[in-house]
Amino acid sequence: AAALISPLEYTYPTLHDAKRFPQAKHIVVLTGWTTNDAEMPLTGRLGTSTTYRVLLALELFAQRPDCNVIVSGDPKSAQIMGESLAKLGVPPDRLRLESQSFNTAQSAAHLAPLVGSDEFFLVTSAGHLPRSMEAMARHGLTAIAAPTDHKMPADWRRADVYPAPGSMRVSDLAVHEYLGILWYRLRALL
C-alpha cells in the first residue's frame, strides 16, 4: 500500500509557511466525504480526510487572513465544510462556496472564473493532489500545492510490514488516483 500511495502523496512538499507565497490570494479547499446527519455535531459530519482538509485550510488562513477561502465541490459537502469553516473562525466575507462540481475536473472549470489569474493554495489529500494540480493546470489556473491527509510515510520501507485492513483502503485510494490521472490524460487526447 505504501509503495503505491507514497509516490502520489510526496509529489509535492508539505506547505509549512503560507507567508512564503505573498502573491496567493485564495485558499481553495476541495470537498471530501460528508454526511448530512442533523443528529451529529457539525464537525462530526466531516469524514476523516475532509477534516484534515478543513484543518489545513484553517491553518493557512491563520497565517494568511488576507486570503479568501473557497470550498469547491458538491452542494452538500461544500455547505457542511463551509459551515464548519465559518463556525471555526473564517469570517463570512472571506468564505465562498463553489458548489456545482461533482469531480475534480469540474472544480477546476468552475474555479476558473472565481480565481482568474490569481495564484491560490490548493488544499486536498496528498494522494489526490497530483491529479488535482494537473486538472487546475489544464484550466490555466496557478495552484500552490497544500497537501494534507498523508496515509503512509514517504519511504515505503518505513511502513508497517504486517497486513492490515487499512492497507487495502490505501491501495484502493492509490489505484483510484492512478486511474483518474490516466482518465484525465486520455480525455485530453480525445
GROMACS elastic network, one bead per residue, 0.5 to 0.9 nm:
[ bonds ]
;  ai    aj funct       b0    kb
    1     4     6  0.51830   500
    1     5     6  0.62454   500
    1     6     6  0.83277   500
    1   152     6  0.81280   500
    1   156     6  0.82998   500
    1   159     6  0.88234   500
    1   166     6  0.89841   500
    1   167     6  0.54048   500
    1   168     6  0.69633   500
    1   169     6  0.84369   500
    1   170     6  0.58340   500
    1   172     6  0.85553   500
    1   174     6  0.78913   500
    2     5     6  0.52626   500
    2     6     6  0.54795   500
    2     7     6  0.85929   500
    2   151     6  0.80284   500
    2   152     6  0.55469   500
    2   153     6  0.71495   500
    2   154     6  0.81280   500
    2   155     6  0.79539   500
    2   157     6  0.80633   500
    2   158     6  0.88209   500
    2   159     6  0.65009   500
    2   160     6  0.88854   500
    2   167     6  0.79078   500
    2   170     6  0.77448   500
    2   171     6  0.78363   500
    3     6     6  0.57626   500
    3     7     6  0.72222   500
    3   152     6  0.88637   500
    3   155     6  0.81004   500
    3   156     6  0.51919   500
    3   157     6  0.81330   500
    4     7     6  0.67700   500
    4     8     6  0.78086   500
    4   156     6  0.86002   500
    4   170     6  0.83381   500
    4   171     6  0.64921   500
    4   174     6  0.59417   500
    4   175     6  0.77339   500
    5     8     6  0.53955   500
    5     9     6  0.61173   500
    5    10     6  0.86742   500
    5   127     6  0.64310   500
    5   151     6  0.77587   500
    5   152     6  0.72230   500
    5   156     6  0.87976   500
    5   170     6  0.69888   500
    5   171     6  0.69289   500
    5   173     6  0.77024   500
    5   174     6  0.50371   500
    5   175     6  0.83615   500
    5   177     6  0.89187   500
    6    10     6  0.58893   500
    6    11     6  0.82935   500
    6   127     6  0.76725   500
    6   150     6  0.85356   500
    6   151     6  0.81723   500
    6   152     6  0.63488   500
    6   153     6  0.68244   500
    6   154     6  0.55131   500
    6   155     6  0.72445   500
    6   156     6  0.66850   500
    6   174     6  0.87514   500
    7    10     6  0.56192   500
    7    11     6  0.61532   500
    7   127     6  0.83124   500
    7   154     6  0.77463   500
    8    11     6  0.55128   500
    8    12     6  0.84072   500
    8   126     6  0.70367   500
    8   128     6  0.74316   500
    8   129     6  0.75228   500
    8   130     6  0.64550   500
    8   131     6  0.89967   500
    8   174     6  0.76750   500
    8   177     6  0.82898   500
    8   178     6  0.86047   500
    9    12     6  0.72450   500
    9    13     6  0.88694   500
    9   125     6  0.79927   500
    9   128     6  0.75681   500
    9   129     6  0.73731   500
    9   130     6  0.80656   500
    9   147     6  0.77376   500
    9   148     6  0.87245   500
    9   149     6  0.88926   500
    9   150     6  0.63571   500
    9   151     6  0.79651   500
    9   152     6  0.80993   500
    9   153     6  0.89137   500
    9   154     6  0.76612   500
   10    13     6  0.62941   500
   10    14     6  0.82538   500
   10   126     6  0.71222   500
   10   127     6  0.79158   500
   10   147     6  0.86249   500
   10   150     6  0.85667   500
   10   153     6  0.88902   500
   10   154     6  0.62754   500
   11   126     6  0.82959   500
   11   127     6  0.86549   500
   11   129     6  0.81560   500
   11   130     6  0.69185   500
   12    15     6  0.87192   500
   12   126     6  0.79403   500
   12   129     6  0.78794   500
   12   130     6  0.79449   500
   12   145     6  0.64705   500
   12   146     6  0.79426   500
   12   147     6  0.71394   500
   13    16     6  0.89750   500
   13   145     6  0.78153   500
   13   146     6  0.79759   500
   13   147     6  0.74579   500
   14   126     6  0.89174   500
   14   145     6  0.80897   500
   14   146     6  0.64507   500
   14   147     6  0.59492   500
   14   148     6  0.76159   500
   15    18     6  0.68154   500
   15    60     6  0.89610   500
   15   144     6  0.89114   500
   15   145     6  0.74167   500
   15   146     6  0.55004   500
   15   147     6  0.71552   500
   16    60     6  0.88201   500
   16   146     6  0.88791   500
   17    20     6  0.58171   500
   17    21     6  0.81009   500
   17    60     6  0.80568   500
   17    63     6  0.75693   500
   18    21     6  0.57164   500
   18    22     6  0.76331   500
   18    24     6  0.86052   500
   18    60     6  0.60990   500
   18    61     6  0.86271   500
   18    63     6  0.61804   500
   18    64     6  0.66331   500
   18   121     6  0.84591   500
   19    22     6  0.56724   500
   19    60     6  0.88937   500
   19    63     6  0.66108   500
   19    64     6  0.66898   500
   20    23     6  0.88229   500
   21    24     6  0.57791   500
   21   119     6  0.89299   500
   21   144     6  0.85441   500
   22    25     6  0.79632   500
   22    64     6  0.84860   500
   23   118     6  0.78741   500
   23   119     6  0.65020   500
   23   120     6  0.82425   500
   24    27     6  0.80244   500
   24    67     6  0.73387   500
   24   118     6  0.67351   500
   24   121     6  0.67704   500
   24   143     6  0.87375   500
   24   144     6  0.80786   500
   25    64     6  0.89725   500
   25    66     6  0.73786   500
   25    68     6  0.65723   500
   25   115     6  0.82312   500
   25   118     6  0.62290   500
   25   119     6  0.61082   500
   25   120     6  0.56265   500
   25   121     6  0.81513   500
   26    66     6  0.84437   500
   26    69     6  0.57495   500
   26    70     6  0.70288   500
   26   115     6  0.75058   500
   26   118     6  0.78048   500
   26   119     6  0.71639   500
   26   121     6  0.62447   500
   26   122     6  0.86025   500
   27    57     6  0.67138   500
   27    60     6  0.75216   500
   27    61     6  0.74963   500
   27    67     6  0.64166   500
   27    68     6  0.60649   500
   27    70     6  0.60800   500
   27    71     6  0.83935   500
   27   120     6  0.56601   500
   27   122     6  0.62728   500
   27   123     6  0.72193   500
   28    57     6  0.79193   500
   28    68     6  0.82789   500
   28    69     6  0.58853   500
   28    71     6  0.58553   500
   28    72     6  0.69600   500
   28   111     6  0.87924   500
   28   120     6  0.67336   500
   28   121     6  0.58964   500
   28   123     6  0.59890   500
   28   124     6  0.87177   500
   28   143     6  0.88799   500
   29    53     6  0.66873   500
   29    54     6  0.74018   500
   29    56     6  0.89474   500
   29    57     6  0.67626   500
   29    69     6  0.74713   500
   29    70     6  0.61721   500
   29    72     6  0.61329   500
   29    73     6  0.86926   500
   29   121     6  0.82509   500
   29   122     6  0.61460   500
   29   124     6  0.62873   500
   30    50     6  0.86092   500
   30    53     6  0.77538   500
   30    70     6  0.85178   500
   30    71     6  0.59875   500
   30    73     6  0.60488   500
   30    78     6  0.83896   500
   30   104     6  0.79316   500
   30   107     6  0.78237   500
   30   122     6  0.76714   500
   30   123     6  0.63914   500
   30   124     6  0.57054   500
   30   125     6  0.87851   500
   31    34     6  0.84618   500
   31    50     6  0.66946   500
   31    53     6  0.81006   500
   31    71     6  0.67004   500
   31    72     6  0.59491   500
   31    73     6  0.50788   500
   31    74     6  0.71420   500
   31    77     6  0.59441   500
   31    78     6  0.61229   500
   31    81     6  0.73753   500
   31   124     6  0.79158   500
   32    46     6  0.79951   500
   32    47     6  0.71416   500
   32    48     6  0.88506   500
   32    49     6  0.66658   500
   32    51     6  0.85981   500
   32    53     6  0.82094   500
   32    73     6  0.80143   500
   32    74     6  0.89117   500
   32    77     6  0.67649   500
   32    78     6  0.86859   500
   32    81     6  0.87955   500
   32   124     6  0.84551   500
   32   125     6  0.89414   500
   33    45     6  0.87171   500
   33    46     6  0.65860   500
   33    47     6  0.52566   500
   33    48     6  0.81633   500
   33    49     6  0.75382   500
   33    50     6  0.61818   500
   33    77     6  0.68066   500
   34    44     6  0.88350   500
   34    45     6  0.54661   500
   34    47     6  0.54718   500
   34    50     6  0.73780   500
   34    76     6  0.76369   500
   34    77     6  0.55476   500
   34    80     6  0.72633   500
   34    81     6  0.81465   500
   35    38     6  0.88587   500
   35    40     6  0.89857   500
   35    44     6  0.86277   500
   35    45     6  0.50443   500
   35    46     6  0.67491   500
   35    47     6  0.78610   500
   35    76     6  0.80763   500
   35    77     6  0.77131   500
   35    80     6  0.82715   500
   36    39     6  0.88587   500
   36    40     6  0.83870   500
   36    42     6  0.87857   500
   36    45     6  0.64440   500
   36    76     6  0.73695   500
   36    77     6  0.84536   500
   36    80     6  0.76471   500
   37    40     6  0.57135   500
   37    41     6  0.85078   500
   37    42     6  0.87494   500
   37    45     6  0.68056   500
   38    41     6  0.72773   500
   38    42     6  0.79029   500
   38    45     6  0.85087   500
   40    43     6  0.80544   500
   40    44     6  0.57619   500
   40    45     6  0.62981   500
   41    44     6  0.50467   500
   41    45     6  0.66647   500
   42    45     6  0.54485   500
   42    46     6  0.76156   500
   42    80     6  0.72739   500
   42    81     6  0.88524   500
   42    83     6  0.77787   500
   42    84     6  0.64570   500
   42    87     6  0.88505   500
   43    46     6  0.56608   500
   43    47     6  0.89501   500
   43    51     6  0.77762   500
   43    80     6  0.83277   500
   43    81     6  0.83278   500
   43    83     6  0.89407   500
   43    84     6  0.60594   500
   44    47     6  0.76629   500
   44    51     6  0.88593   500
   45    80     6  0.74568   500
   45    81     6  0.88602   500
   46    49     6  0.80379   500
   46    50     6  0.56412   500
   46    51     6  0.56437   500
   46    54     6  0.89110   500
   46    77     6  0.83755   500
   46    80     6  0.76334   500
   46    81     6  0.73442   500
   46    84     6  0.87293   500
   47    50     6  0.50822   500
   47    51     6  0.60355   500
   47    52     6  0.87469   500
   48    51     6  0.51026   500
   48    52     6  0.64700   500
   48    53     6  0.88290   500
   48   149     6  0.83626   500
   49    52     6  0.51789   500
   49    53     6  0.64016   500
   49    54     6  0.88206   500
   49   124     6  0.84223   500
   49   125     6  0.66947   500
   49   148     6  0.83212   500
   49   149     6  0.58979   500
   50    53     6  0.50321   500
   50    54     6  0.62550   500
   50    55     6  0.86066   500
   50    81     6  0.79819   500
   50   124     6  0.83156   500
   50   125     6  0.82995   500
   50   149     6  0.86319   500
   51    54     6  0.51036   500
   51    55     6  0.60963   500
   51    56     6  0.86059   500
   51    81     6  0.86160   500
   51   149     6  0.88478   500
   52    55     6  0.50909   500
   52    56     6  0.61708   500
   52    57     6  0.85781   500
   52   124     6  0.84485   500
   52   125     6  0.78673   500
   52   148     6  0.63539   500
   52   149     6  0.57027   500
   53    56     6  0.52551   500
   53    57     6  0.61808   500
   53    58     6  0.86548   500
   53   123     6  0.61698   500
   53   124     6  0.57728   500
   53   125     6  0.69054   500
   53   147     6  0.85069   500
   53   148     6  0.64638   500
   53   149     6  0.73275   500
   54    57     6  0.50995   500
   54    58     6  0.62346   500
   54    59     6  0.86597   500
   54    81     6  0.70139   500
   54    82     6  0.89446   500
   54    84     6  0.78608   500
   54    85     6  0.67607   500
   54   123     6  0.85226   500
   55    58     6  0.50680   500
   55    59     6  0.61733   500
   55    60     6  0.86752   500
   55    85     6  0.86161   500
   56    60     6  0.61075   500
   56    61     6  0.84068   500
   56   123     6  0.71876   500
   56   124     6  0.88826   500
   56   146     6  0.80855   500
   56   147     6  0.85261   500
   56   148     6  0.69562   500
   57    60     6  0.51536   500
   57    61     6  0.60285   500
   57    62     6  0.85629   500
   57    69     6  0.76436   500
   57    85     6  0.83002   500
   57   121     6  0.88996   500
   57   123     6  0.67327   500
   57   146     6  0.89146   500
   58    62     6  0.60763   500
   58    63     6  0.86874   500
   58    85     6  0.72166   500
   58    88     6  0.79215   500
   58    89     6  0.80143   500
   58    90     6  0.75692   500
   59    62     6  0.51447   500
   59    63     6  0.65444   500
   59    64     6  0.86764   500
   60    63     6  0.51239   500
   60    64     6  0.59546   500
   60    65     6  0.80584   500
   60    67     6  0.89074   500
   60   121     6  0.85303   500
   61    66     6  0.78393   500
   61    67     6  0.68126   500
   61    68     6  0.82521   500
   61    69     6  0.76648   500
   61    90     6  0.77130   500
   62    65     6  0.57478   500
   63    66     6  0.88605   500
   64    67     6  0.58041   500
   65    68     6  0.77773   500
   65    90     6  0.86307   500
   65    94     6  0.85249   500
   66    94     6  0.83638   500
   67    94     6  0.72249   500
   67   120     6  0.86542   500
   68    93     6  0.82004   500
   68    95     6  0.59933   500
   68    96     6  0.75095   500
   69    85     6  0.88965   500
   69    90     6  0.78997   500
   69    94     6  0.59484   500
   69    96     6  0.62471   500
   69    97     6  0.84832   500
   70    82     6  0.84263   500
   70    94     6  0.83441   500
   70    95     6  0.59401   500
   70    97     6  0.56343   500
   70    98     6  0.68737   500
   70   111     6  0.88397   500
   70   114     6  0.88785   500
   71    77     6  0.88765   500
   71    78     6  0.57297   500
   71    79     6  0.84243   500
   71    81     6  0.72221   500
   71    82     6  0.65299   500
   71    95     6  0.78831   500
   71    96     6  0.64171   500
   71    98     6  0.59295   500
   71    99     6  0.76712   500
   72    75     6  0.87812   500
   72    77     6  0.87753   500
   72    78     6  0.62235   500
   72    96     6  0.87023   500
   72    97     6  0.62137   500
   72    99     6  0.58643   500
   72   100     6  0.78507   500
   72   101     6  0.68353   500
   72   104     6  0.89205   500
   72   107     6  0.59925   500
   72   108     6  0.88205   500
   72   110     6  0.83256   500
   72   111     6  0.76167   500
   73    76     6  0.85232   500
   73    77     6  0.68296   500
   73    78     6  0.57397   500
   73    97     6  0.83379   500
   73    98     6  0.63589   500
   73    99     6  0.51012   500
   73   100     6  0.62825   500
   73   102     6  0.58037   500
   73   103     6  0.70078   500
   73   104     6  0.78244   500
   73   106     6  0.82148   500
   73   107     6  0.61767   500
   74    77     6  0.56437   500
   74    78     6  0.58852   500
   74    79     6  0.84613   500
   74    98     6  0.80854   500
   74   100     6  0.57239   500
   74   101     6  0.51488   500
   74   102     6  0.51430   500
   74   103     6  0.80424   500
   75    78     6  0.52545   500
   75    79     6  0.60631   500
   75    80     6  0.86848   500
   75    97     6  0.85867   500
   75    98     6  0.79913   500
   75   100     6  0.63170   500
   75   101     6  0.78249   500
   75   102     6  0.85926   500
   76    79     6  0.52763   500
   76    80     6  0.63016   500
   76    81     6  0.86111   500
   76    99     6  0.78707   500
   77    80     6  0.51726   500
   77    81     6  0.59150   500
   77    82     6  0.81976   500
   77    99     6  0.81363   500
   78    81     6  0.52146   500
   78    82     6  0.57765   500
   78    83     6  0.84257   500
   78    97     6  0.62046   500
   78    98     6  0.71365   500
   78    99     6  0.57195   500
   79    82     6  0.50361   500
   79    83     6  0.60478   500
   79    84     6  0.85187   500
   79    97     6  0.72422   500
   79    99     6  0.76875   500
   80    83     6  0.51442   500
   80    84     6  0.61533   500
   80    85     6  0.86493   500
   81    84     6  0.50188   500
   81    85     6  0.61405   500
   81    86     6  0.85909   500
   82    85     6  0.51182   500
   82    86     6  0.61601   500
   82    87     6  0.85226   500
   82    90     6  0.89676   500
   82    95     6  0.73354   500
   82    96     6  0.77433   500
   82    97     6  0.68342   500
   83    86     6  0.50957   500
   83    87     6  0.60152   500
   83    88     6  0.85163   500
   84    87     6  0.50442   500
   84    88     6  0.60877   500
   84    89     6  0.87019   500
   84    90     6  0.89661   500
   85    88     6  0.50972   500
   85    89     6  0.63457   500
   85    90     6  0.56146   500
   85    91     6  0.86171   500
   85    95     6  0.82234   500
   86    89     6  0.52540   500
   86    91     6  0.61233   500
   86    92     6  0.65644   500
   86    95     6  0.75867   500
   87    90     6  0.72932   500
   87    91     6  0.88628   500
   90    93     6  0.84288   500
   90    94     6  0.66130   500
   90    95     6  0.66972   500
   91    94     6  0.53827   500
   91    95     6  0.65608   500
   92    95     6  0.51883   500
   92    96     6  0.79505   500
   93    96     6  0.80048   500
   98   101     6  0.73562   500
   98   107     6  0.79087   500
   98   110     6  0.72366   500
   98   111     6  0.73899   500
   98   114     6  0.86589   500
   99   102     6  0.84236   500
   99   107     6  0.87142   500
   99   110     6  0.89784   500
  100   106     6  0.78942   500
  100   107     6  0.78035   500
  100   110     6  0.74941   500
  101   104     6  0.73689   500
  101   105     6  0.81181   500
  101   107     6  0.50896   500
  101   108     6  0.86434   500
  101   109     6  0.86121   500
  101   110     6  0.71501   500
  102   105     6  0.84646   500
  102   106     6  0.64627   500
  102   107     6  0.74370   500
  103   106     6  0.54162   500
  103   107     6  0.63634   500
  103   108     6  0.89402   500
  104   108     6  0.63410   500
  104   109     6  0.87421   500
  104   131     6  0.80483   500
  104   132     6  0.62306   500
  104   135     6  0.68807   500
  104   136     6  0.86072   500
  105   108     6  0.51858   500
  105   109     6  0.63793   500
  105   110     6  0.87365   500
  105   132     6  0.77890   500
  105   135     6  0.55626   500
  105   136     6  0.77148   500
  105   138     6  0.89346   500
  105   139     6  0.88041   500
  105   184     6  0.82581   500
  106   109     6  0.50174   500
  106   110     6  0.60573   500
  106   111     6  0.83816   500
  106   135     6  0.88289   500
  107   110     6  0.51544   500
  107   111     6  0.58672   500
  107   112     6  0.85916   500
  107   135     6  0.85763   500
  107   136     6  0.83923   500
  108   111     6  0.51601   500
  108   112     6  0.63338   500
  108   132     6  0.81394   500
  108   135     6  0.60812   500
  108   136     6  0.51054   500
  108   137     6  0.84638   500
  108   138     6  0.82385   500
  108   139     6  0.63404   500
  108   141     6  0.77595   500
  109   112     6  0.55396   500
  109   113     6  0.80583   500
  109   135     6  0.86078   500
  109   136     6  0.79961   500
  109   139     6  0.63642   500
  110   113     6  0.65687   500
  110   114     6  0.73652   500
  111   114     6  0.50751   500
  111   115     6  0.60802   500
  111   116     6  0.79110   500
  111   136     6  0.86752   500
  111   141     6  0.84115   500
  112   115     6  0.56097   500
  112   116     6  0.53558   500
  112   117     6  0.80934   500
  112   136     6  0.85337   500
  112   139     6  0.69228   500
  112   140     6  0.77979   500
  112   141     6  0.66493   500
  113   116     6  0.53240   500
  115   118     6  0.54985   500
  115   119     6  0.76587   500
  115   120     6  0.77303   500
  115   141     6  0.79287   500
  116   119     6  0.85354   500
  116   140     6  0.87755   500
  116   141     6  0.72941   500
  117   140     6  0.79430   500
  117   141     6  0.65349   500
  117   142     6  0.70149   500
  118   141     6  0.78200   500
  118   142     6  0.69122   500
  118   143     6  0.87215   500
  119   141     6  0.74735   500
  119   143     6  0.57634   500
  119   144     6  0.70534   500
  120   141     6  0.85944   500
  120   142     6  0.66345   500
  120   143     6  0.50929   500
  120   144     6  0.58452   500
  120   145     6  0.86726   500
  121   142     6  0.88229   500
  121   143     6  0.57340   500
  121   145     6  0.60560   500
  121   146     6  0.60797   500
  122   129     6  0.83204   500
  122   132     6  0.83664   500
  122   133     6  0.80058   500
  122   143     6  0.57761   500
  122   144     6  0.58002   500
  122   145     6  0.52714   500
  122   146     6  0.54185   500
  122   147     6  0.78515   500
  123   126     6  0.86607   500
  123   129     6  0.81288   500
  123   144     6  0.87388   500
  123   145     6  0.68721   500
  123   147     6  0.59553   500
  123   148     6  0.71837   500
  124   127     6  0.83728   500
  124   128     6  0.65698   500
  124   129     6  0.61758   500
  124   132     6  0.81143   500
  124   145     6  0.85054   500
  124   146     6  0.69006   500
  124   147     6  0.57355   500
  124   148     6  0.62004   500
  124   149     6  0.78344   500
  125   128     6  0.52709   500
  125   129     6  0.62501   500
  125   146     6  0.85785   500
  125   147     6  0.56556   500
  125   149     6  0.50028   500
  125   150     6  0.68297   500
  126   129     6  0.51652   500
  126   130     6  0.79203   500
  126   146     6  0.79897   500
  126   148     6  0.51820   500
  126   149     6  0.59980   500
  126   150     6  0.55771   500
  126   151     6  0.82560   500
  127   130     6  0.70469   500
  127   131     6  0.84763   500
  127   147     6  0.81291   500
  127   148     6  0.86614   500
  127   149     6  0.81637   500
  127   150     6  0.71240   500
  127   151     6  0.81038   500
  127   173     6  0.77434   500
  127   174     6  0.69769   500
  127   177     6  0.72086   500
  128   131     6  0.58523   500
  128   132     6  0.62338   500
  128   133     6  0.87791   500
  128   147     6  0.85464   500
  128   173     6  0.86145   500
  128   174     6  0.86025   500
  128   177     6  0.63715   500
  129   133     6  0.58718   500
  129   134     6  0.83838   500
  129   145     6  0.72302   500
  129   146     6  0.81838   500
  129   147     6  0.65961   500
  130   133     6  0.52701   500
  130   134     6  0.62095   500
  130   135     6  0.86658   500
  130   145     6  0.89447   500
  130   177     6  0.84973   500
  130   181     6  0.80004   500
  131   134     6  0.51246   500
  131   135     6  0.61794   500
  131   136     6  0.86995   500
  131   177     6  0.70229   500
  131   178     6  0.83506   500
  131   180     6  0.70727   500
  131   181     6  0.54965   500
  131   184     6  0.81917   500
  132   135     6  0.50817   500
  132   136     6  0.62296   500
  132   137     6  0.86427   500
  133   136     6  0.51024   500
  133   137     6  0.61422   500
  133   138     6  0.86118   500
  133   141     6  0.89283   500
  133   142     6  0.87595   500
  133   143     6  0.67887   500
  133   144     6  0.84037   500
  133   145     6  0.73059   500
  134   137     6  0.51201   500
  134   138     6  0.61873   500
  134   139     6  0.88492   500
  134   181     6  0.82580   500
  134   184     6  0.86345   500
  135   138     6  0.51709   500
  135   139     6  0.66820   500
  135   140     6  0.89978   500
  135   141     6  0.87310   500
  135   184     6  0.78294   500
  136   139     6  0.53180   500
  136   140     6  0.65181   500
  136   141     6  0.51374   500
  136   142     6  0.70946   500
  136   143     6  0.68459   500
  137   141     6  0.52348   500
  137   142     6  0.66171   500
  137   143     6  0.76911   500
  138   141     6  0.74424   500
  138   188     6  0.89357   500
  143   146     6  0.89552   500
  147   150     6  0.77667   500
  150   153     6  0.76496   500
  151   170     6  0.69899   500
  152   155     6  0.82984   500
  152   156     6  0.73144   500
  152   158     6  0.87789   500
  152   159     6  0.67107   500
  152   170     6  0.84253   500
  153   156     6  0.60926   500
  153   157     6  0.84356   500
  153   158     6  0.65404   500
  153   159     6  0.62963   500
  154   157     6  0.87456   500
  154   158     6  0.80873   500
  154   159     6  0.88844   500
  155   158     6  0.56946   500
  155   159     6  0.74972   500
  156   159     6  0.53851   500
  156   160     6  0.87876   500
  157   160     6  0.81113   500
  157   161     6  0.83038   500
  158   161     6  0.84075   500
  159   162     6  0.89769   500
  160   163     6  0.78735   500
  160   164     6  0.88069   500
  163   166     6  0.85875   500
  163   167     6  0.69750   500
  163   168     6  0.87167   500
  164   167     6  0.54024   500
  164   168     6  0.72498   500
  165   168     6  0.54157   500
  165   169     6  0.69088   500
  166   169     6  0.51004   500
  166   170     6  0.63164   500
  166   171     6  0.86342   500
  167   170     6  0.50107   500
  167   171     6  0.60650   500
  167   172     6  0.84838   500
  168   171     6  0.50172   500
  168   172     6  0.60953   500
  168   173     6  0.86446   500
  169   172     6  0.50027   500
  169   173     6  0.62538   500
  169   174     6  0.86863   500
  170   173     6  0.50466   500
  170   174     6  0.62166   500
  170   175     6  0.86878   500
  171   174     6  0.50612   500
  171   175     6  0.61721   500
  171   176     6  0.84792   500
  172   175     6  0.52343   500
  172   176     6  0.60727   500
  172   177     6  0.86534   500
  173   176     6  0.50530   500
  173   177     6  0.62405   500
  173   178     6  0.87360   500
  174   177     6  0.51503   500
  174   178     6  0.62225   500
  174   179     6  0.85791   500
  175   178     6  0.51238   500
  175   179     6  0.60560   500
  175   180     6  0.83849   500
  176   179     6  0.52495   500
  176   180     6  0.60286   500
  176   181     6  0.86814   500
  177   181     6  0.61273   500
  177   182     6  0.85390   500
  178   181     6  0.51683   500
  178   182     6  0.62232   500
  178   183     6  0.85722   500
  179   183     6  0.59897   500
  179   184     6  0.85966   500
  180   184     6  0.61649   500
  180   185     6  0.85939   500
  181   184     6  0.52268   500
  181   185     6  0.62652   500
  181   186     6  0.86328   500
  182   185     6  0.51706   500
  182   186     6  0.60986   500
  182   187     6  0.85905   500
  183   186     6  0.51021   500
  183   187     6  0.61038   500
  183   188     6  0.85940   500
  184   187     6  0.51775   500
  184   188     6  0.62582   500
  184   189     6  0.88981   500
  185   188     6  0.50868   500
  185   189     6  0.65645   500
  186   189     6  0.52102   500
  186   190     6  0.66470   500
  187   190     6  0.52186   500
